[in-house]
Amino acid sequence: MDGSPNTNLPTSTGTRTPTGALSKRIHTNADIVNGADRAGSEPIDPTALSKALKYYEDARRTRDRTPGASPSRKRQRIYGDRFIPNREGQDLQASFNLLHDAASPATPSKVKKRTPHGELHFQRTEEANRTFSTVLRSELFDTTIPQATPPTLSPDPTLPPSTHSTTINDPSRARTPPVNGPSSSLPPASITPSTPHKNLFKYMSPRHHRNASGQPTPSRTPQSRHGINLNPRSDLYSLSPVRFDSQRLLLSPRKNVRNVSKVPFKVLDAPDLADDFYLNLVDWGSSNILGVGLGSCVYMWNSASGRVTKLCDLQDDIVTSVSWIQRGSHVSIGTNKGLVQIWDAERCRRLRTMTGHTARVGALAWNDHILTSGSRDRLIYHRDVRQPEQFLRKLVGHKQEVCGLRWNTEDGQLASGGNDNKLMVWDKLSETPLWKFSDHTAAVKAIAWSPHQHSLLASGGGTADRRIKFWNTATGSCIQEIDTGSQVCNLAWSRNSNEIVSTHGYSQNQIVVWKYPSMTQVASLTGHTYRVLYLAMSPDGQTVVTGAGDETLRFWKCFNKRERDGVGGDGAGSRMEQWGVIR
């Protein structure tokens, strides 16, 4: 190939042009630059060749980035189904500044909505879930529910093989659906759910199928071969997507969920309130007066007037227990030296001092005129306050300190708990225990008799046990137990509802309201920084007061007012309420 000074690359008449790619590219670019072929062969100019190659490479890159349009027709505009508004002529900055924080959904709010939590939200959620499950089950299966039939259960051999049925006996699960009559025929036992005996969707003809209300399946018109349907509750005339039974369930009034305040409505300072698990220093009497033992003194707080009065000062002794009589203004006081004193709270006068114990008296309990005392000397004394004798009966049973005493005044039974992990039940004034329970693995101080059921006793164990147990003292059996997760310090039954309150120590220091017998938590109250060792309930049964080693008394509104008039209501106070101040 000969070179040429111009940029085109012609071929002579008698010569063959090279077929290589380079020759073709040079020939093409030369045509673009000059636009025509020239005759003859001339030498190639290197500068012109470089420019032509560069021009060719730039043109190829442009073609790669931008696809060429079709030469046969004009390119059509593609329209979408989304509407994009025209924002020309709008001052978006000013509009944005004028918007409120919550005015537009696209604008995030500065104040985030708090996620609801707590027992109230939990109860409402559980109620909504139960309602939804019931309606869904009713709509899908009506009264026929697929049930698993485990092969381990044996059928009744007296029945024919075709009528054998199995029943799941699991007390932890509710029976669904309720058993309303004899068991229907079921296929042979298998681990897979059985097929329902009715169609899931009602699309059969009226002559073959009737719905739950006894009416034929809806057809085109209410009038069919069965005649005119005059039942206004029939699905034929319903405008609701669910059946009448489900509508009635959804429209039925719901039980209001009780909201227990998590904050005490009153907090009182209680300096020198002992942080001792084995003492009982707080009690609320029927005269609506709260008695508290602080060091060597006993103070009384009038809930009607809010006035505080000092009842006594023992000088050289320490108060270890306080207990009000069921009816009246007498209060008993146990001391560290083993003495038991009886005071008249109306006149602030000591009536009697009784001896017998050789160590501190940490537990006291009244049953009319019988006062029972328990001590660190492991003994229990029955004392008749009407007689001059120091004690009436001496009970020996515990191997360590007696820290819990409660009378069941209706059945005449006494429950005692000790540091020996024993719970004992004594019948009336008998010197031999009726029952000895050794199931607890820690000290038993928390004891409470149910006011709603005869012979039902609740007891709680200490740090190593953490359980609340329920006993039937008529049969001597344990009915139920629950692990609370922390030390059980006190128990008290509600007078107005079938619920029980427990106070706890290590490690959560909470007050828990339980629903009996399901033992579901109604509320969990926190606020004390030390273990909650003391618990008492107001005469009307609405308020509980708790005391702890943090030297505070906290008042909680846990229960509603009793519906029955004249029992535990506002008129339950005595003459002391009318005074307001004890002189």
C-alpha positions in Angstrom: 0.0 0.0 0.0 1.4 3.4 -1.0 1.0 6.5 1.2 -0.8 9.7 0.0 -0.7 13.2 1.5 -4.5 13.5 1.6 -6.8 11.8 4.0 -8.8 9.5 1.6 -7.5 6.0 0.9 -8.5 5.1 -2.8 -7.5 1.9 -4.5 -6.0 1.7 -8.0 -7.8 0.1 -10.8 -5.7 -3.0 -11.0 -4.9 -3.6 -7.4 -6.9 -5.4 -4.6 -7.8 -3.5 -1.5 -6.7 -5.3 1.8 -9.6 -7.1 3.6 -8.4 -6.4 7.2 -10.5 -4.5 9.7 -8.0 -1.6 9.9 -8.2 -1.0 6.1 -12.0 -0.9 6.2 -12.1 1.5 9.2 -9.6 3.8 7.5 -11.5 3.8 4.3 -14.8 4.6 6.1 -13.4 7.4 8.1 -11.7 8.9 5.1 -15.0 8.9 3.3 -16.6 10.8 6.3 -13.9 13.4 6.4 -13.6 14.1 2.7 -17.0 12.9 1.4 -15.6 11.4 -1.8 -13.1 9.0 -3.2 -10.1 10.3 -5.1 -8.3 8.5 -7.9 -4.9 7.2 -7.5 -2.8 6.2 -4.5 -1.2 8.9 -2.3 0.9 8.5 0.8 -1.0 8.7 4.2 -0.5 11.7 6.4 0.1 10.4 10.1 -1.5 13.5 11.6 -4.6 13.2 9.4 -4.8 9.5 10.2 -4.7 10.1 13.9 -7.5 12.7 13.7 -9.6 10.4 11.6 -9.2 7.5 14.1 -10.0 9.8 17.0 -13.1 11.1 15.2 -14.2 7.5 14.6 -13.8 6.5 18.2 -15.7 9.5 19.5 -18.6 8.8 17.0 -18.7 5.1 18.1 -18.9 6.1 21.8 -21.8 8.4 21.1 -23.7 5.7 19.2 -23.1 3.3 22.2 -24.5 5.7 24.7 -27.5 6.9 22.7 -29.4 4.3 20.7 -30.4 5.5 17.4 -34.1 6.0 16.5 -35.9 3.8 14.0 -35.4 5.3 10.5 -38.7 3.9 9.4 -41.0 5.8 11.7 -41.2 8.6 14.2 -40.5 7.7 17.9 -43.7 7.5 19.9 -44.2 9.0 23.3 -44.9 6.5 26.1 -47.5 7.4 28.6 -47.8 5.8 32.1 -50.8 5.4 34.4 -49.2 7.5 37.2 -50.2 11.1 37.5 -47.2 13.3 38.3 -48.4 16.8 39.1 -46.8 19.9 37.7 -45.1 21.8 40.4 -43.9 24.7 38.2 -44.8 28.1 39.6 -45.0 26.9 43.2 -42.9 28.1 46.1 -42.2 24.8 47.7 -39.9 26.2 50.4 -42.6 28.6 51.7 -45.2 25.9 51.5 -43.0 23.5 53.5 -42.3 26.1 56.2 -46.0 26.9 56.6 -47.0 23.2 57.0 -47.7 22.0 60.6 -45.7 19.1 61.9 -48.7 16.8 61.8 -50.4 18.4 58.8 -49.0 16.1 56.2 -48.6 12.3 56.3 -45.2 12.7 54.6 -44.0 15.1 57.3 -42.6 13.1 60.3 -44.0 14.1 63.6 -41.6 15.3 66.3 -43.6 13.6 69.1 -43.6 9.9 68.5 -46.7 8.0 69.6 -45.9 5.8 72.6 -46.5 2.2 72.2 -49.2 1.2 74.7 -48.0 -1.2 77.3 -49.0 -2.5 80.8 -51.6 -4.8 82.2 -54.6 -2.7 80.9 -53.4 -2.8 77.3 -52.5 -6.5 77.7 -56.0 -7.3 79.0 -57.7 -5.4 76.2 -55.5 -7.1 73.6 -56.3 -10.5 75.1 -60.0 -9.8 75.1 -59.9 -8.7 71.5 -57.9 -11.8 70.5 -60.4 -14.1 72.2 -63.3 -12.4 70.5 -61.7 -12.6 67.1 -60.8 -16.3 67.6 -64.4 -17.1 68.7 -66.0 -15.3 65.7 -63.5 -16.8 63.2 -64.1 -20.3 64.6 -67.8 -19.9 64.5 -67.8 -18.5 60.9 -65.5 -21.2 59.6 -66.6 -24.3 61.4 -69.9 -23.4 63.2 -70.2 -26.2 65.9 -67.8 -28.7 64.3 -64.1 -28.2 65.0 -61.3 -30.5 63.7 -59.7 -32.2 66.7 -56.5 -34.1 66.9 -57.1 -37.7 68.0 -53.9 -39.2 69.5 -53.6 -42.9 69.2 -52.5 -43.4 72.8 -56.0 -43.1 74.2 -58.0 -46.3 74.5 -61.6 -46.3 73.4 -64.4 -47.9 75.4 -64.3 -51.7 74.7 -68.0 -52.0 75.3 -68.9 -49.9 72.3 -68.8 -51.1 68.7 -65.7 -50.2 66.7 -67.6 -47.7 64.6 -68.7 -45.7 67.7 -65.4 -45.5 69.4 -64.3 -41.9 70.3 -61.4 -40.4 72.0 -61.3 -37.5 74.4 -58.3 -35.3 75.2 -58.0 -34.9 78.9 -55.7 -31.9 79.2 -56.7 -29.6 82.1 -54.5 -26.8 80.8 -56.5 -26.5 77.6 -60.1 -25.4 77.1 -62.4 -27.9 75.4 -63.3 -26.6 72.0 -66.0 -26.9 71.1 -68.0 -27.5 74.3 -69.3 -31.0 74.7 -73.0 -30.6 74.5 -73.9 -34.2 74.0 -72.7 -37.7 73.1 -69.6 -37.9 71.0 -70.2 -38.2 67.3 -68.6 -40.9 65.1 -65.0 -40.2 64.3 -62.6 -41.9 61.9 -59.9 -44.1 63.2 -57.5 -42.4 65.5 -54.7 -40.5 63.8 -52.3 -37.7 64.5 -53.9 -35.6 61.7 -57.0 -33.4 62.4 -60.2 -35.0 61.3 -62.2 -33.6 58.4 -65.3 -31.5 59.4 -68.6 -33.2 58.9 -70.0 -30.2 57.0 -68.9 -28.2 54.1 -66.7 -25.3 54.8 -68.4 -23.1 52.3 -72.2 -23.2 51.8 -72.8 -23.6 48.1 -75.0 -26.7 48.1 -78.6 -26.5 46.9 -81.4 -26.0 49.4 -82.7 -29.5 49.1 -79.4 -31.0 50.2 -78.3 -28.6 52.9 -79.7 -26.4 55.6 -77.7 -23.8 57.5 -77.3 -23.5 61.3 -80.5 -21.4 61.7 -82.6 -24.2 60.2 -83.2 -22.2 57.0 -82.2 -23.3 53.5 -79.0 -21.9 52.0 -79.7 -18.5 50.4 -80.7 -18.8 46.7 -81.6 -16.1 44.2 -84.8 -15.1 45.9 -86.1 -15.6 49.4 -89.0 -17.6 48.0 -88.1 -21.1 47.0 -89.6 -24.5 46.9 -89.7 -24.5 50.7 -92.0 -21.4 50.8 -91.4 -17.9 51.9 -88.8 -17.5 54.7 -90.5 -15.4 57.5 -87.6 -15.5 59.9 -86.1 -12.0 60.1 -82.9 -13.4 61.5 -82.3 -15.6 58.6 -79.1 -15.2 56.5 -81.4 -14.4 53.5 -82.1 -10.9 54.8 -78.8 -10.2 56.6 -76.8 -7.3 55.4 -73.8 -8.4 57.6 -71.0 -10.6 56.3 -71.2 -12.7 59.5 -74.0 -14.8 60.9 -76.5 -13.7 63.4 -74.8 -15.5 66.3 -71.5 -13.8 65.5 -73.3 -10.4 65.3 -74.9 -11.0 68.7 -71.4 -11.9 70.1 -69.8 -8.7 68.7 -72.7 -6.5 69.8 -72.9 -7.9 73.3 -71.6 -5.6 76.1 -68.0 -6.1 77.1 -66.8 -6.3 80.6 -64.9 -3.1 81.5 -61.2 -3.8 82.1 -60.3 -2.6 85.6 -57.5 -0.1 85.5 -55.3 -0.2 88.6 -53.2 2.9 89.1 -49.5 2.3 89.1 -48.8 5.3 91.3 -49.7 5.4 95.0 -52.2 8.1 95.9 -50.4 8.8 99.2 -46.9 8.3 100.5 -46.1 8.7 104.2 -42.7 8.8 105.8 -42.1 6.0 108.4 -38.7 6.6 110.0 -37.2 3.7 111.9 -39.5 1.2 110.2 -37.5 -2.0 110.7 -36.3 -4.0 107.7 -36.9 -7.3 109.3 -38.7 -10.1 107.5 -40.0 -11.8 110.7 -41.8 -8.8 112.1 -45.4 -7.6 111.6 -45.5 -3.8 112.3 -48.4 -2.5 110.2 -52.2 -3.2 110.7 -55.4 -1.4 109.6 -58.2 -1.7 112.1 -62.0 -1.8 111.5 -62.2 1.7 113.0 -60.3 3.0 109.9 -57.2 3.7 112.0 -53.8 2.5 110.8 -51.3 1.4 113.4 -47.6 1.4 112.8 -44.7 0.3 115.0 -41.7 2.5 114.6 -38.8 1.7 116.9 -40.1 1.9 120.5 -43.3 3.8 119.5 -46.6 3.0 118.0 -48.3 5.6 115.9 -51.9 5.8 114.6 -52.9 7.5 111.4 -56.6 8.4 110.9 -57.5 8.0 107.2 -60.5 10.2 107.5 -58.7 13.3 108.9 -55.1 12.4 108.0 -54.0 13.2 111.6 -51.2 11.2 113.2 -51.2 10.3 116.9 -48.6 8.6 119.1 -50.2 5.8 121.0 -47.3 4.8 123.2 -43.6 4.8 123.8 -42.1 1.7 125.3 -38.9 3.5 126.4 -36.6 0.5 127.1 -38.2 -1.9 124.6 -38.9 -2.3 120.9 -42.2 -2.9 119.1 -42.1 -6.1 117.1 -45.7 -6.6 116.1 -49.0 -4.7 116.0 -52.6 -6.2 115.6 -56.1 -4.7 115.8 -59.0 -6.6 117.2 -61.7 -7.4 114.6 -64.3 -5.1 116.1 -63.5 -2.3 118.5 -60.7 0.0 119.4 -58.3 -2.3 121.2 -54.9 -2.9 119.7 -52.3 -5.5 120.8 -48.6 -4.8 120.8 -45.8 -7.4 120.9 -42.4 -6.4 122.1 -38.8 -7.5 121.8 -38.7 -8.7 125.4 -41.5 -11.2 124.9 -44.3 -9.1 126.3 -47.8 -8.6 124.9 -49.6 -5.4 125.7 -53.3 -4.4 125.1 -54.1 -0.8 124.6 -57.3 1.2 124.3 -56.8 3.3 121.2 -59.7 5.7 122.0 -58.3 6.7 125.3 -54.6 6.0 124.6 -54.4 3.9 127.7 -52.7 0.6 128.3 -55.2 -2.0 129.6 -53.0 -5.0 130.3 -49.5 -6.6 129.9 -49.2 -10.4 129.5 -46.1 -12.5 129.8 -45.1 -16.0 128.9 -42.7 -15.7 126.0 -39.0 -15.6 126.5 -38.1 -14.0 123.2 -39.5 -11.4 120.9 -43.2 -11.7 119.8 -43.2 -11.3 116.0 -46.8 -12.4 115.2 -50.2 -11.6 116.7 -53.7 -12.7 115.7 -57.2 -12.0 117.1 -60.3 -14.2 117.2 -62.9 -12.3 119.1 -61.7 -12.3 122.7 -58.9 -14.9 122.0 -55.5 -13.3 121.3 -52.9 -15.6 119.9 -49.2 -14.8 120.0 -46.2 -16.4 118.3 -42.6 -15.9 119.3 -39.0 -16.6 118.5 -39.0 -19.1 121.4 -41.0 -21.3 118.9 -44.1 -21.3 121.1 -47.7 -20.2 120.4 -50.0 -19.0 123.2 -53.8 -18.7 123.2 -54.8 -15.9 125.6 -58.4 -15.1 126.7 -58.3 -11.4 127.4 -61.4 -11.6 129.6 -59.6 -13.9 132.1 -56.8 -13.0 134.5 -54.6 -16.0 133.4 -51.6 -15.2 131.3 -52.5 -17.8 128.6 -55.1 -20.4 128.0 -53.3 -22.9 125.7 -49.7 -23.5 124.8 -49.0 -24.9 121.4 -45.7 -26.6 120.6 -45.0 -27.6 117.0 -42.5 -25.3 115.3 -38.8 -25.9 115.5 -37.8 -22.3 114.8 -39.3 -18.8 115.2 -43.0 -18.3 114.5 -43.4 -15.4 112.1 -46.9 -15.8 110.7 -50.3 -16.2 112.4 -53.8 -16.0 110.9 -57.2 -16.9 112.3 -60.1 -18.2 110.2 -62.9 -16.9 112.3 -65.7 -18.6 110.3 -64.2 -22.1 110.5 -62.4 -21.7 113.8 -59.0 -22.7 112.4 -55.6 -21.1 113.1 -52.7 -21.2 110.5 -49.2 -20.7 111.7 -46.0 -20.3 109.7 -42.4 -20.5 110.9 -38.8 -20.1 110.0 -38.6 -23.9 109.9 -40.4 -23.8 106.5 -43.5 -25.4 108.1 -47.1 -24.4 107.7 -49.5 -25.8 110.4 -53.2 -25.7 110.8 -54.7 -25.9 114.3 -58.4 -26.6 114.9 -59.9 -24.2 117.4 -58.0 -24.3 120.7 -56.5 -27.8 120.1 -52.9 -28.3 121.2 -52.3 -30.8 118.4 -52.0 -29.5 114.8 -54.7 -30.7 112.4 -52.3 -30.5 109.4 -48.6 -30.1 108.9 -47.4 -28.9 105.5 -43.7 -29.2 104.6 -43.9 -28.3 100.9 -42.3 -24.8 101.3 -38.5 -24.6 101.1 -38.2 -21.3 102.9 -39.7 -19.4 105.9 -43.5 -19.1 105.8 -44.6 -15.7 106.9 -47.3 -14.8 104.3 -50.6 -16.5 105.3 -54.1 -15.5 104.3 -57.6 -17.1 104.6 -60.0 -16.7 101.7 -63.2 -14.7 102.7 -65.0 -16.2 99.7 -64.5 -19.9 100.1 -64.4 -22.1 103.2 -61.2 -23.9 104.2 -59.2 -22.1 101.5 -55.8 -21.1 102.8 -53.0 -19.3 100.9 -49.3 -19.3 102.0 -46.1 -17.9 100.6 -42.5 -18.8 101.0 -39.3 -16.8 101.3 -36.4 -16.2 99.1 -35.5 -19.9 98.5 -39.1 -20.9 97.8 -40.8 -17.9 96.1 -44.1 -19.8 95.7 -47.7 -19.1 96.6 -49.6 -22.3 97.5 -53.3 -22.8 98.0 -54.5 -25.4 100.5 -57.8 -27.1 101.2 -57.7 -27.4 104.9 -60.8 -29.7 104.9 -58.9 -32.4 103.0 -55.3 -31.4 103.7 -54.4 -31.2 100.0 -52.6 -28.6 97.9 -55.0 -27.2 95.3 -52.6 -25.0 93.3 -49.3 -23.3 93.4 -47.5 -20.6 91.4 -43.8 -19.5 91.2 -43.8 -15.7 91.7 -40.1 -15.3 91.0 -39.3 -13.4 94.2 -39.6 -13.6 97.9 -43.2 -13.7 99.1 -43.5 -11.4 102.2 -47.2 -10.9 102.7 -50.6 -12.1 101.3 -54.1 -10.5 101.7 -57.4 -11.5 100.1 -59.7 -8.8 98.6 -63.0 -8.5 100.5 -64.8 -7.3 97.4 -63.6 -9.7 94.7 -62.0 -13.1 94.3 -58.5 -11.7 94.1 -55.4 -11.8 96.2 -52.5 -9.3 96.8 -48.9 -10.4 97.4 -45.9 -8.3 98.3 -42.4 -9.3 97.4 -38.9 -8.8 98.4 -35.7 -10.0 96.7 -35.3 -9.2 94.0 -38.1 -7.2 92.4 -39.8 -5.5 95.5 -43.2 -5.3 93.8 -46.9 -5.6 94.8 -48.9 -8.0 92.6 -52.7 -8.3 92.3 -53.7 -11.8 91.2 -57.0 -13.1 89.9 -58.0 -16.3 91.6 -58.2 -19.2 90.6 -56.6 -18.5 87.2 -53.7 -16.7 89.0 -53.3 -14.2 86.1 -51.8 -10.8 87.1 -54.2 -8.0 87.2 -51.6 -5.4 88.1 -47.9 -5.2 89.2 -47.1 -2.2 91.3 -43.6 -0.9 91.9 -42.1 2.0 93.8 -40.5 0.6 96.9 -36.7 0.4 96.8 -36.5 -2.2 99.5 -38.4 -5.5 100.0 -42.1 -4.9 100.8 -42.3 -6.5 104.2 -45.6 -5.1 105.5 -49.2 -5.1 104.1 -52.6 -4.1 105.4 -56.0 -3.5 103.8 -58.5 -0.8 104.6 -61.9 -1.7 106.1 -63.8 -1.0 102.9 -61.5 -3.3 101.0 -60.5 -0.8 98.3 -57.1 0.4 99.5 -53.9 -1.5 100.5 -51.0 0.0 102.4 -47.5 -1.3 102.0 -44.4 -0.7 104.1 -40.8 -1.4 103.3 -37.3 -0.9 104.6 -37.0 2.3 102.6 -39.0 3.8 105.6 -42.1 4.7 103.5 -45.8 3.7 103.6 -47.5 3.7 100.2 -51.2 3.6 99.7 -52.6 2.0 96.6 -56.1 1.9 95.2 -56.3 -1.7 94.1 -60.0 -2.7 94.3 -63.4 -1.3 93.6 -66.1 -0.6 96.1 -68.3 -3.5 97.2 -71.6 -3.4 95.4 -73.6 -4.7 98.4 -74.6 -1.8 100.7 -74.0 -1.9 104.4 -71.1 -4.3 104.3 -67.6 -2.9 104.3 -68.7 0.3 102.8 -68.3 3.9 103.9 -70.4 3.3 107.0 -68.1 0.6 108.4 -66.3 3.0 110.7 -66.9 3.4 114.4 -67.0 6.4 116.7 -63.3 7.1 116.1 -64.0 8.2 112.6 -66.4 10.8 113.8 -63.7 12.3 116.1 -61.1 12.7 113.4 -58.4 13.1 116.1 -57.6 10.7 119.0 -56.9 12.6 122.2 
